Structures are given as C-alpha cells and as structure tokens.
Amino acid sequence: MKRRHFFKGAAVAAGASTLAAPAIAQSEPTIRWRCVSSFPKNIDVLYGSAEVMAKNVAEATGGKFQIQVFAAGEVVPALQALDAASNDTVEMCHTASYYYVGKDPAFAFGCCLPFGLNTRQQNAWFYHGEGGKLLEEFYAGYNLKALAGGNTGAQMGGWFRNEIKSVEDLKGLKFRISGLGGQILAKLGVVAQQVGGGDIYPALERGTIDAAEFNGPYDDEKLGLYKIAPNYYYPGWWDGTSLQHFFINTKRWNDLPKHYQAALTAAAALANIDSVARYDVLNPAALKRVVANGAKLRAFPQDVLQASHKAAMELYDELSDKNPAFKKFYESYRRFQNDSNLWLQASEYAYDSATLRLTRR
C-alpha cells in the first residue's frame, strides 16, 4: 500500500510540474532586440561573437528573448554602431570602443591602450580590477551599459607595400589604424586613417592608403591584404589585446527582467571566452598559409619600437593634462599594469620564454 501511495503521489507531482512549466513559460515576456555589429559577416569570429551571444540568450530564456544580429552596414555603417545604441536607434551593438576615441580618448581603455595590458590583464582589470567600475561610470554618460564580449588577443603589426627599415620610412605613410595608435604614429609622420574592416582592401587597391592593420592572420587572410601589401609586421604594439563589448542602451537594459539581464550577461561572457579560444586555434594555421602565399614576415626595427613607445608616453601625458577622464583611467590602468607585470614576469612570461626556447623545432 505504501508503494502504491508513493507512486501515486509521484505521478501527481509530475503532472503538476508538467502543467506548471508551460504556464511559467507563458508568463515570461517575449522580447525582440536588434544588435548591430561593427564587423562584416566574413570576419566570422568577431562577427560570430554576437551570434554566440544571441544563441545562448535565446536558449537560456526558452526562446522568449530573441536578439537579431546585423552585420556592419546592414542597419548602420560600421563605425556608427555605438551611436545607434546610445541614441536608441537599436537596443544594442557589438563594437570596439577604441573606434570612438574621436569622441573622447578615454574610449580607448575599454578596448586597448598601445603598449598596455595583454588579454588576460585586460579581462582581469575589467572583471575584477578597478576598470569595470570606471568604465561603467564613463559609459553611463553615453546612455550605455557595457558587457565584455570578445577579444582578438595580441594582434599583428599590419601589412605594408614597402619594407620599413627605420623611423624615416614612416614619414608620409598613409596607414589604416584605429584607436590611439594612429595619434601616436602621427607624431612620427604617419598619416593615420580609420577605415572599416570591409573597406580596407579597396582602399589599399586604389592607393588611398599605403598600409593597413586589422587583426591577426586569420582575419587578415580573409581580407586578402597580402595580395597588395606583402610585408607583414609584428608586433602590433598598439593592439596587445583588443576587447570588444556589447553596448546596450541604458533604458533598454533597465527595462529587462532581472533574469534576462543575467542571461545576457552570461552569454556575453561566454562569447568573450569563446573568441579568444577560437583565435588561438585559427591564427597559427592562417599564419603558415599567408607566408606560403607570399607574405614576408618581418619584425619592426628596434628604433621604430623605441620611437613609438616614446611618442606613446608623451601622448598619454598630454591627454592626462587636458582630459580628467583620461587621467583617472590612465592612473588606474598603469598601477594595475605595473603590479600585474611583476607577477607575470615570475610566472607566465618566464614560462612562455622557457617553453619557446626548449620546445622550438
């Protein structure tokens, strides 16, 4: 009898659960958002980070919260994505904040600072260091909530028609570069130009620019830049990391149910991790391919690196003197970098150096 009562009770409970689930699901609001990307679809890891986010938001909410992703140019031009989210043309965007240093140079800190943090350090400063709080306050002034949502890791130094043998070869060079790297190189005579990813190849082909940096071998190969400018330089000192964000209109974020906010936050974090892992798998093979197809791999001369670093430090001092927001960010950022480097020199850097020497074939 006891067994019969037990199974009967279990059946009733199961039935109640089955009936309750649809009722709960039906009570959830159906929300549909648009997310505009600064990246074209053929740059599949960067653009794909937004798709990873959207897919996981939908799955976590039983399909009730749907986010449709639009590639650069489909709704707004690539470099107007942040404005579209800020002014509520769309609910959110996926972009690199350093595209917007023309609004305020402090926008660089959310993405990368030349000669600054690496990818692990940038994530640490954003998630658990002072950076997250400072960035939240800064972006709030633009009606934006930011969630880290992708990272390229350290990038390459770009594609050049002609070999760069000294600082003198930079003078008058028309170079596609984003963020503060362009302002630093301008001090060395470079004519910096900001061009959307999908427009780089035509600009090189027409001669509008002489050289271009975009990302690493996997994305650069897709753009075909080696066909026009075969000299491929490293390191990309202006992009020791490149953190992208999902920028969400503040009102739209505040209007979301809390569990939808949680789903979006988790999905963005997953996209962030996923992009780094994918690039670490895809870049080595792509580097071999572009070299096999004629790319000439070259290191920047030491005098170029030294002059660039000197110009960077001068620029940061200048910006700190006239921009309180930049100064506040820079002081926090530099403190964090100095402390973090002490640890990494004894751990990661030492390990990487030893491993490269001992395992080189």
For each residue, the residues with C-beta under 8 A, 3 or more apart:
1: 4 5
2: 5 6
3: 6 7
4: 1 7 8
5: 1 2 8 9
6: 2 3 9 10
7: 3 4 10 11
8: 4 5 11 12
9: 5 6 12 13
10: 6 7 13 14
11: 7 8 14 15
12: 8 9 15 16
13: 9 10 16 17
14: 10 11 17 18
15: 11 12 18 19
16: 12 13 19 20
17: 13 14 20 21
18: 14 15 21
19: 15 16 22 23
20: 16 17 23 24
21: 17 18 24 25
22: 19 25 26
23: 19 20 26 27
24: 20 21 27 28
25: 21 22 28 62 64
26: 22 23
27: 23 24
28: 24 25 61 62 64 257
29: 64 257
30: 64 65 66
31: 64 65 66 256 260
32: 66 67 68
33: 65 66 67 68 90 91 92 252
34: 67 68 70 75 90 91 92
35: 50 53 54 67 68 69 70 90 91 92 93 94 246
36: 70 72 74 75 76 81 84 85 90 92 93 94
37: 46 47 50 69 70 71 72 78 81 93 94 95
38: 72 78 79 81 93 94 95 96 99 196 197
39: 43 46 47 71 72 78 94 197
40: 43 47 71 72 73 78 197 198
41: 44 47 71
42: 47 222
43: 39 40 46 47 197 215 219 222
44: 41 47 48 222
45: 48 49 150 152 218 219 275 278 279 282
46: 37 39 43 49 150 152 215 219 244 275
47: 37 39 40 41 42 43 44 50 51 69 71
48: 44 45 51 52 275 278
49: 45 46 52 53 94 149 150 244 271 272 274 275
50: 35 37 47 53 54 69 94 149 246 271
51: 47 48 54 55 69
52: 48 49 55 56 267 270 271 274 275
53: 35 49 50 56 57 67 94 149 246 264 267 268 270 271
54: 35 50 51 57 58 66 67 68 69 267
55: 51 52 58 59 267
56: 52 53 59 60 263 266 267 270 271
57: 53 54 60 61 65 66 67 260 263 264 267
58: 54 55 61 63 65 66 67
59: 55 56 62 63
60: 56 57 65 263 266 267
61: 28 57 58 64 65 259 260 263
62: 25 28 59
63: 58 59 66
64: 25 28 29 30 31 61 260
65: 30 31 33 57 58 60 61 260 263 264
66: 30 31 32 33 54 57 58 63
67: 32 33 34 35 53 54 57 58 91 92
68: 32 33 34 35 54
69: 35 37 47 50 51 54 94
70: 34 35 36 37 74 75
71: 37 39 40 41 47 74
72: 36 37 38 39 40 77 78 81 196 197 198
73: 40 76 77 78 198
74: 36 70 71
75: 34 36 70 84 89 90
76: 36 73 80 81 83 84 89 90
77: 72 73 80 196
78: 37 38 39 40 72 73 81 196 197 198
79: 38 99 194 196
80: 76 77 83 84
81: 36 37 38 72 76 78 84 85 93 94 95 247
82: 85 86 93 95 97 99 100 142 144 247
83: 76 80 86 87 89
84: 36 75 76 80 81 87 89 90 93
85: 36 81 82 88 89 90 91 92 93 144 247 248 249
86: 82 83 142 143 144 247 249
87: 83 84 143
88: 85 91 143 249 251 252
89: 75 76 83 84 85
90: 33 34 35 36 75 76 84 85 93 249
91: 33 34 35 67 85 88 248 249 252
92: 33 34 35 36 67 85 246 247 248 249 252
93: 35 36 37 38 81 82 84 85 90 246 247
94: 35 36 37 38 39 49 50 53 69 81 149 150 244 245 246 247
95: 37 38 81 82 99 244 245 247
96: 38 99 111 178 179 242 243 244 245
97: 82 100 107 108 109 110 111 146 245 247
98: 101 107 108 110 111 112 178 179 180 242
99: 38 79 82 95 96 107 178 179 194
100: 82 97 103 104 107
101: 98 104 105 107 108 179 180 183
102:
103: 100 107
104: 100 101 107 323 325 326
105: 101 108 180 183 319 323 326
106: 109 138 323 325 326 329
107: 97 98 99 100 101 103 104 110 111
108: 97 98 101 105 111 112 113 179 180
109: 97 106 113 131 134 135 329 330 333
110: 97 98 107 126 135 139 146 243 245
111: 96 97 98 107 108 179 242 243 244 245
112: 98 108 116 117 122 179 238 239 240 241 242 243
113: 108 109 116 117 180 316 333
114: 179 180 181 184 237 238 239 240 308 312
115: 237 240 308 309 312
116: 112 113 122 240 241 333 337
117: 112 113 121 122 125 240 241 333 336 337 340
118: 121 122 154 240 241
119: 122 123 151 153 154 240 241 243 276
120: 123 124 348
121: 117 118 124 125 241 336 337 340 344
122: 112 116 117 118 119 125 126 131 151 241 243
123: 119 120 126 127 148 151 243 272
124: 120 121 127 128 129 336 340
125: 117 121 122 128 129 130 131 132 333 336
126: 110 122 123 129 131 132 135 148 243
127: 123 124 132 148
128: 124 125 132
129: 124 125 126 132 332 336
130: 125 133 134 332 336
131: 109 122 125 126 134 135 332 333 336
132: 125 126 127 128 129 135 136
133: 130 136 137
134: 109 130 131 137 138 328 329 332
135: 109 110 126 131 132 138 139 146
136: 132 133 139 140 145 146
137: 133 134 140 141
138: 106 134 135 141 142 325 329
139: 110 135 136 142 144 145 146 247
140: 136 137 143 144 145 250
141: 137 138
142: 82 86 138 139
143: 86 87 88 140 249 250 251
144: 82 85 86 139 140 247 248 249 250
145: 136 139 140 247 248 249 250 253
146: 97 110 135 136 139 245 246 247 248
147: 245 246 248 264 265 268 269
148: 123 126 127 151 243 244 245 268 269 272
149: 49 50 53 94 244 245 246 268 271 272
150: 45 46 49 94 243 244 271 272 275
151: 119 122 123 148 241 242 243 244 272 275 276 279
152: 45 46 155 215 216 219 239 241 242 275 279
153: 119 216 241 242 276 279 280 283
154: 118 119 216 235 236 239 240 241
155: 152 213 214 215 216 236 239 240 242
156: 213 215 216 217 220 232 233 234 235 236
157: 213 232 233 234 235 236 237 300
158: 175 176 177 211 212 213 214 232 233 236
159: 204 211 212 213 220 225 226 228 229 230 231 232 233
160: 163 164 173 210 211 229 231 233
161: 210 211 228 229 230 231
162: 169 210 231
163: 160 169 231 296 298
164: 160 169 170 231 233 298 300 301 304
165: 168 169 301
166: 169 301 303 304
167: 170 171 188 301 303 304 307
168: 165 171
169: 162 163 164 165 166 173
170: 164 167 173 185 188 189 190 304
171: 167 168 188 189 190
172: 189 190 191
173: 160 169 170 189 190 191 210 211
174: 190 191 193 208 209 210 211
175: 158 182 185 190 191 192 193 209 210 211 212 213
176: 158 193 194 195 200 203 204 209 211 212 213 214
177: 158 181 182 185 190 192 193 194 212 213 238
178: 96 98 99 181 182 194
179: 96 98 99 101 108 111 112 114 182 238 239
180: 98 101 105 108 113 114 183 184 238 312 315
181: 114 177 178 184 185 192 213 237 238 239
182: 175 177 178 179 185 186 190 192 193 194
183: 101 105 180 186 187 192 315
184: 114 180 181 187 188 238 308 311 312 315
185: 170 175 177 181 182 188 190 192 308 311
186: 182 183 189 190 191 192
187: 183 184 311 314 315
188: 167 170 171 184 185 307 308 311
189: 170 171 172 173 186
190: 170 171 172 173 174 175 177 182 185 186
191: 172 173 174 175 186
192: 175 177 181 182 183 185 186
193: 174 175 176 177 182 203 208 209
194: 79 99 176 177 178 182
195: 176 199 200 203 209 212
196: 38 72 77 78 79 199 200
197: 38 39 40 43 72 78 200 214 219 223
198: 40 72 73 78
199: 195 196 202 203
200: 176 195 196 197 203 204 209 212 214 223 225
201: 204 205 223 224 225 228
202: 199 205 206
203: 176 193 195 199 200 206 208 209 212
204: 159 176 200 201 207 208 209 210 212 225 228 229
205: 201 202 228
206: 202 203
207: 204 210
208: 174 193 203 204
209: 174 175 176 193 195 200 203 204 212
210: 160 161 162 173 174 175 204 207 229
211: 158 159 160 161 173 174 175 176 229
212: 158 159 175 176 177 195 200 203 204 209 225 229
213: 155 156 157 158 159 175 176 177 181 236 238 239
214: 155 158 176 197 200 219 220 223 225
215: 43 46 152 155 156 218 219 220 239 242
216: 152 153 154 155 156 219 220 279 283 286 287
217: 156 220 221 283 284 286 287 289 290
218: 45 215 221 222 279 282 283 286
219: 43 45 46 152 197 214 215 216 222 223
220: 156 159 214 215 216 217 223 225 226 232 286 290
221: 217 218 224 226 286 289 290
222: 42 43 44 218 219
223: 197 200 201 214 219 220
224: 201 221 227 228
225: 159 200 201 204 212 214 220 228 229
226: 159 220 221 229 230 232 290 293 294 295
227: 224 230 294
228: 159 161 201 204 205 224 225
229: 159 160 161 204 210 211 212 225 226
230: 159 161 226 227 294 295 296
231: 159 160 161 162 163 164 295 296 298
232: 156 157 158 159 220 226 290 291 295 296 297 298
233: 156 157 158 159 160 164 298 299 300
234: 156 157 297 298 299 300
235: 154 156 157 240 299 300
236: 154 155 156 157 158 213 239 240
237: 114 115 157 181 240 300 305 308 309
238: 112 114 177 179 180 181 184 213
239: 112 114 152 154 155 179 181 213 215 236 242
240: 112 114 115 116 117 118 119 154 155 235 236 237
241: 112 116 117 118 119 121 122 151 152 153 154
242: 96 98 111 112 151 152 153 155 215 239
243: 96 110 111 112 119 122 123 126 148 150 151 272
244: 46 49 94 95 96 111 148 149 150 151 275
245: 94 95 96 97 110 111 146 147 148 149
246: 35 50 53 92 93 94 146 147 149 264 268 271
247: 81 82 85 86 92 93 94 95 97 139 144 145 146
248: 85 91 92 144 145 146 147 252 253 264
249: 85 86 88 90 91 92 143 144 145 252 253
250: 140 143 144 145 253 254
251: 88 143 254 255
252: 33 88 91 92 248 249 255 256
253: 145 248 249 250 256 261
254: 250 251
255: 251 252
256: 31 252 253 260 261 264
257: 28 29 260 261
258: 261 262
259: 61 262 263
260: 31 57 61 64 65 256 257 263 264
261: 253 256 257 258 264 265
262: 258 259 265 266
263: 56 57 60 61 65 259 260 266 267
264: 53 57 65 147 246 248 256 260 261 267 268
265: 147 261 262 268 269
266: 56 60 262 263 269 270
267: 52 53 54 55 56 57 60 263 264 270 271
268: 53 147 148 149 246 264 265 271 272
269: 147 148 265 266 272 273
270: 52 53 56 266 267 273 274
271: 49 50 52 53 56 149 150 246 267 268 274 275
272: 49 123 148 149 150 151 243 268 269 275 276
273: 269 270 276 277
274: 49 52 270 271 277 278
275: 45 46 48 49 52 150 151 152 244 271 272 278 279
276: 119 151 153 272 273 279 280
277: 273 274 280 281
278: 45 48 274 275 281 282
279: 45 151 152 153 216 218 275 276 282 283
280: 153 276 277 283 284
281: 277 278 284
282: 45 218 278 279 285 286
283: 153 216 217 218 279 280 286 287
284: 217 280 281 287 288
285: 282 288 289
286: 216 217 218 220 221 282 283 289 290
287: 216 217 283 284 290 291 297
288: 284 285 291 292
289: 217 221 285 286 292 293
290: 217 220 221 226 232 286 287 293 294 295
291: 232 287 288 294 295 296 297
292: 288 289
293: 226 289 290
294: 226 227 230 290 291
295: 226 230 231 232 290 291
296: 163 230 231 232 291
297: 232 234 287 291
298: 163 164 231 232 233 234
299: 233 234 235
300: 157 164 233 234 235 237 304 305
301: 164 165 166 167 304 305
302: 305 306
303: 166 167 306 307
304: 164 166 167 170 300 301 307 308
305: 237 300 301 302 308 309
306: 302 303 309 310
307: 167 188 303 304 310 311
308: 114 115 184 185 188 237 304 305 311 312
309: 115 237 305 306 312 313
310: 306 307 313 314
311: 184 185 187 188 307 308 314 315
312: 114 115 180 184 308 309 315 316
313: 309 310 316 317
314: 187 310 311 317 318
315: 180 183 184 187 311 312 318 319
316: 113 312 313 319 320 326 330
317: 313 314 320 321
318: 314 315 321 322
319: 105 315 316 322 323 326 327 330
320: 316 317 323 326 327 330 331
321: 317 318 327
322: 318 319
323: 104 105 106 319 320 326 327
324: 327 328
325: 104 106 138 328 329
326: 104 105 106 316 319 320 323 329 330
327: 319 320 321 323 324 330 331
328: 134 324 325 331 332
329: 106 109 134 138 325 326 332 333
330: 109 316 319 320 326 327 333 334
331: 320 327 328 334 335
332: 129 130 131 134 328 329 335 336
333: 109 113 116 117 125 131 329 330 336 337
334: 330 331 337 338
335: 331 332 338 339
336: 117 121 124 125 129 130 131 332 333 339 340
337: 116 117 121 333 334 340 341
338: 334 335 341 342
339: 335 336 342 343
340: 117 121 124 336 337 343 344
341: 337 338 344 345
342: 338 339 345 346
343: 339 340 346 347
344: 121 340 341 347 348 349
345: 341 342 349 350
346: 342 343 349 350
347: 343 344 350 351
348: 120 344 351 352
349: 344 345 346 352 353
350: 345 346 347 353 354
351: 347 348 354 355
352: 348 349 355 356
353: 349 350 356 357
354: 350 351 357 358
355: 351 352 358 359
356: 352 353 359 360
357: 353 354 360
358: 354 355
359: 355 356
360: 356 357
361:
